[in-house]
Amino acid sequence: MNDYRRTKQLLGLTSALLLLATAAQAGEGFGMLRKRANLARIHPPQVRIGGSRISVKTSSQGKKYSSAAERMESLLESELLGSDPTLRLDSNNADVAIDVNILQDDYSESWENRTEMRNVQTGNDEKGRPVFQARQMSVRYKVVKHLFSVSFKVLDSKKKDTLAADTIRKNFKEDFEEGNGAPDAAALEEANVVGVVNDLTRRLTPTKEIIGVLVPRGSLDNAVPFAEAGMWSKYLEAVEKIAAMPNPVNESYRQYAMGIAYEALGYGAEDLDTALKYLEQAATLYNSAAEANPKEQYFILNSKSQPSLFGRARTVVSNVLPGTLSQKVADEKAEISSTLLAPLARVQSALVQYQKMKELNEGVRPPPSKVASLSGAKGLDTIGGDSGEPPLTNDGIVEMLEAGVPESVIVTAISAAHRTAFDVSPKGLVALSQAKASTKLLERIQAEAAKKSGSKPSASTKKKTG
């Protein structure tokens, strides 16, 4: 009898789940059983290398760093040629000379004893459950520091013009309880060599990024397999065959679906004029979808607002070594960038970048102020430098807070933002506080604003890594 009841309950549960799934797919939208596809976006180089012949030379301040300089030179040559097949090495007759000099590569470690409150088991209660009590304990920490910096110059050998010049700093400081997991000098040096090569390769060659997007279902369900397979022309054709829906909210998903297709076709176009045309069409469609259906959060918010629905959208970085610290850093930063942008903002950012790429390919020299910006006058604190994307502002922080994005992710977004423009006036801070920003987050925003203005950040702001 018990088996009969259990079987009946299972059948009822299965039927309910099937009805729920069917109902979820019946209407227009993304449904409960969500489908996603990948877009491959190309980020243009920020420095135009005129000609195809390059020379790479890496030196160091004294013999102490010579081994790291040799590894950096070899890796940089390999990555530049691998990322841009049009380039080739020619040290005797180079069109562009890339000179890198290691200024600092200093590792130090020390031990500190700190008094901390820890929960210690003092026994068991009458039911045998452990009982804990807070007690002061002396805890030993290993403090690891590594200061790594290089200067670089990209020189047009024919015109004797400096295309880019800057200093890259990769400073590290972290505490490890009892020394567990602490990296040694060799591991940190290798990670920073790879990190500098990664930064320079991104500035000088195109970079591919994989972006995960949700695909609408409902009436558009039959087109989904084309999107999943990356067959975007077929996907667009299938969606356009579906008649426009009289209900504006339902039609918004069809508009959005066509926007995805045009965005993907723009990224895959063979020439920049076609790419720009497709991306402009995608922007128009995304805007129409958002205006018709402002309650659909995915039209106006970024994919990170719903992290459980997505795999890791990450930048393809061929010159990051698996298992190194730089791989961890790259993985974390790759989740940020354009995946933090809502669909319309993402395409608008791409339009700026692709227009810049067109100017670079046509040899159009931007005004001096723009050259200074492109050459990284303010440093390379983030992967990719100034990409032309809009700055992260208070509105962006409020949007992420209201969408439930964890503050740890927001702090990472601030660190990875290409540009920030925070309002830290009393009015701006009050608005952030009303959006439930914690004291820690407010201090991080103040520190970022102070850094941009050149004033001294708050003493309460602690930064472990540079």
N, C-alpha and C positions, 0 to 999 in steps of 0.2 A: 504493500500500500504506500509506504514511504517513497519507494522508487517511482511509483505512478505519479505521486504529487510532485516530486522533484522534476520529473520529465515534463509535466504540465507547466510548472513554473518556468522552466527553461524555454519551452516553446512560446509561452506568453511574452517572456523577456525578449526573445529573438524577434517576434512579430512587432513588438513595440519599437525596437531599434530600427527595424526595416522601415516601418512607417515614419519614424522620425527622420531617417536618412532621405526617404523619398520626399517628405515635406520640405526638408532643407534644400533639396535640389529643384523643387517645383517652381519656386519664385526666382526672380532675377537677383543676382548678387554673387557672393563668393561661396555660399553654402557652408555646411558644417564640415564636410569632407573636402577640405581646401586643396586646390591644385596650384602649383607654382611652376614657373619657367625661368630660365636664365637669359639675361642680356649681356652681351660682351661689349663693353665700352672702351674705347681707346682714349687715353689721356695724352695730349700732345706734349712734346718737349717744351721747356720754358726758355731754352736758349737755342737759337738757330745756328747750327753748324754749317757754315758755307763750304761746300765741297764735300768730298767723301774721304779724303786722306787725313788721318789723324796721327798724332804722336802722343804718347802718355809717358810722363816721367814723374816718379814719386821719390822724394828725398826725405831726409830727417835731420833734426837738430842734433848732430852728434851720432856716434856709432851705436849708442844705446838703443835707438829705435830702428836701426837699419834692417833688422829681420822683418819687422812689421811693415816697413816701407816696401820691401821686395814683394811680400805677399800681396799688399794692397795694389801694387802696380800690375802684377800678373792677373789678379782677379778683376781689376777695373778694365783692363784691355779685353778680357774674355767677355765680360758682361756688356760692354758697349757694343762689341761686334755681334754678340748674340741677340741683343735687343734691337739693333738696327742693321739689317743685312746690307744696307748701302754703304756702310762704313768699312774702311780697311786701314791697316796700320802701314805707315810710311814715315819713319822717323827722319829720313833725309830730305823729303820734299812734301812735308805736311801742309795741308790747308789750314788746319787748326791744331794748336798745341795745347795740351791739357797738363798743367803742372800742379802737383799736390805736394805739400810739405807737412810732415808730422811735427807738430810743435810740442806736444806733451803726451806722455804715455806713462803715467805714474800710478802705481798700485800701493795701497797701504792697508793694514789691518790692525785692529787693537781689540782688547777685551775689556768689558765693563761689567761690574756687578751692580744690579739694580734691585731695589726693594719693591716688591709688587704684592698685591692681594691675590691669593689663589684659593680656590675651593679644595679642601683636603678632606678625605674620608676619615671620619673619627670613630666609626663603628656602624652598627646596624640597629634598626628599630625592632619592635616586637614581632613584626612580620618578616623580618630578615632583609628588609630593604636598606640599602646603604644610606648613611647619614653624612652629610657634608657640612663643613664649617669654614668660613672665610678666615684665612690667616695670612699674616705677612711672611713673605719668603724672600730669600736672596736668589735672584736669577742671573745667570751669567750670559752675556750677549757678545757675539763677535761682530764688530763693526767693520764693514768692508767699504773702502772708497777706491774709486778709480777715476782719474782725471785724464780725458783723452780729447785732444783737439788737433785740427789740421787747418791749414789755409790752402786755398786753391785759386787758380787763375785759368781762365779759358781765353786763349789769344788767337785772333785771326792773323795767321802768319804772313799773309800777303799784304793786308792793309795795316798791320800793326795795331789793330783795334783790340781793346779788352772787351770781350763779350760778356764775361761774368767774373766776379772775384768776391770771395767771402771767406769767413772762418766758420768751421763746423765744430761744435762742441758736443761731446757725448759723455757727460759726467754721470757717475753712478755712486750712490750711497745707500746702504741698506743694512739693517741689523738682523742677525740670525741667532735665535735662541740656542745656546750651547753649540753654536757653529753649524747647526744642521742645515744642509743645503747651500752653504756659502760657496760661491764660485771662487776659483783661484785666479791668479794674475793672467795666466795663459788663456783661460776661458773668456775673461772680460776683454782682453786685448783682441782676441779673434772676433768676438761679437761686435766690437766697435770698428774693427777694420771692415767687416762685412756691412755694418750700418752706414759707414761713410760711402762705401762703394754703391750701396743701395741708393743713398741720397743723390749722388752724382749721376748715376744712371737714369734716375727719374727726371733729373733736370735736363739731361742732354739727349734722351731718346724717348720714343713713344712707350707708353705703359698700358697694358690691358688690365681691365677690372671686370670681374664677374658680379653682376647685380641680380639678386633674386627678386622676382615680382609675382604677385598673386594674379591668377587668371580667372576672370568672371565665368560663372556657370549658368545654370538655368537654361534659357533658350540658346545660349552660346555653347552648350556642353559638347556638341558634336565637333566644334572647332578646337577644343582643348588639346587633343593629341598632336595637332600641328604645332601648337605653341611649345608643348613639352619636348617635341623633337627638334625645335629650332627652325622649323619650316615656316618662316614668317610671311612670305608671299602667299603661301597656301592658306595660312591662318587669316590674313587680311581678306583674301578672296572669299573665304567661307563666312566671315563675319559680315562683309558687305552684301552678301547674298540675302542676309536676313533683313526683312523690311524694317524700317524705322518704327519704333514702338510709340503708340499714341500717349502713353503715360510717361512724362518727362523723367521720373525717377527710374523707371525700367530702362528707358532709352539711355540714361547716363552710363549704364554698364556697357552697352554696345559702343558708345562713344569712347569710353575708357579702353575697351578692348582694341579698337582701331588705333588709339593712341599708343598702346604697347607695341602694336605691329609697326607703326611708322617709326617709333623710337628705335626698335631693333633694326629695321631696314636702314635707318640713318647711320647707326654704328657700323653696319656692314657694307655701306655704299663704297664703290670703287673710287669715286672722286668726291672732293669736298663740296662742290656746288650741289650735287645730289644729296649729300649728307645733310647739308644745311636746310635744303628744301623739305626733306622728310622730317627733320627735327622741329622745324617751324610748324609743320602740320600736326605733329604729335603734341606740341605745346597748345595749339588751338583746341584740339580734341580733349586734352586733359582739363583745360580751363572750362570748356563747355560741360564736361561731366561734373566737375566740382560745383559749378554754379547751379546746375539742375538738381544736384543731390548733395547738399552740404552736410547732411547727417551721416553720409558714408565716410567714416573716419579715414579709411585708407586712401581716399581721394585727396585729403588735405593734410594727413599726417604721414610720417615716415615709417618705413618697415620696422625700425627698431622699437616702435611703440607697441608692437605685438610680437615680442621675441619668440614666443612659443610656436608661432606659425611658420618660422623660417629656419632654414639651415644657415650656416655661416656664409654670408656674402663676403668674399674676400678678394683682395687684390692679388693678381698673379705676380709674384716676385721671384724670378728665377734665380737671383743671386743671393738669396737667403739660405743659409745652410741648415738643413733639418736638424733639430735637436739642440741648436745653439740658443743662447739668450736672445739673439736678434730675431730668431724665428718666433719666439714668444711675443716680442715687441711688435713684429710685423703682423702677427695674427690679431693682436689686440687693436692695432691702428687700422688694419684693413676692414674691421667691422664698422669703422667710422667712415669718413669721407662722404661720397655721394649716396651711400645707403642710408645716411641720416636725413637726406632731403626727401620731401614729398615729391610725387611724380612730376608735377609742373615745375617745381624749383629745380629738380634734377635735370630736366630737359633744358631749362633756361641756362643752367650752369654749363651744360654740354654745348649749347649754342655759342656761348662766350668762348669756350675753349676751342671749338672747331673753327670759329672765325679767326681766332689767334693762329691756329695751325695754318689756315689758308694764307694769312698775311706772311707767316714765316716761310711757307713754301714759295710764295711769289716774291720774296725778298723785300717786302715792305718794311722799312725801318720805323718802329714806333718812336714817338717823341722821347727826348732824353729822360723826362720824369718816369715814363713807362719803362724805359730801358733799366733805370735804377731799380724799379720794382721787380722786373723780371730777373735781374741779375742777383736778387736776394740781398739787398742792402741791409735787411734786418735779420739775416741769419737763416739757418735751416733747422729750426727747432721742430718742424713737423715733416712727415714724409710728403714730398711733392711740392713744398713751398706754396707760393701764392698761385692758386689755380684759376683765379678769376671768379671763384664762387663767392656768393654774398657772405658778409661777416656773420658770425654767431652773435646774437644780441639777447637782451632780456626777454624779448618775445619768444625767441627760440627756447630759452630755458623754461619759461612758463608753459609753453606748449608741451615740452617733454614731461614736466612735473604733472600737468593735468592729465596726460596720457598714461601716467603710472610708470614711466621709465625710472628704474632704480637710480639713486643718486650717484652710485659708483660709476654707472655708465655715463651719466651726465658729466661727471668730473673728467672721465676719459675723453668725452666729446670736446670739452673745453681744451684739453691738452692737445688734441689732434686737429682742432679747428685751424684752417689756413689763416683766417683772420677773425678777430673778435672786436666788438664795439659795444662794451657794456656801459650802461648808465648806473653809476654807483652814487648818484645824488640821493639825498634822503627820500625823495619821491620814488626813485627807482628801486631802492632797497625795500621800501615799504611794500611796493607791488610784488616783489619777489617773496617777501615774507608772507604776504597774504596768499601766495600760491603754494605755501607750505615748504619753502626752501629752508633747509636746516642751517644752523649757525655755521657749521663746517663748510657748507656749499657757499654761503654768503661770503665767508672769508676767502674761499678759493676765487670767487668772482672779483672781489676787491683786489686780491693779489694780482690777478691777470690784468685788471684795469690799471693798477699802479705800474706794472711792468711796461704796458703800452705807453703810458704817459712819461715814463722815466723816473717817477717818484719811488720812494722806498716802500715796499709792501709791508703789510701789517706784520708785527713781530710774532703774532700768533699763528701765522701761516707757515707751515712746515712743508718743505719740498724735499723729497728723498732722492729723486732722480732728476738729472738735467737734460 
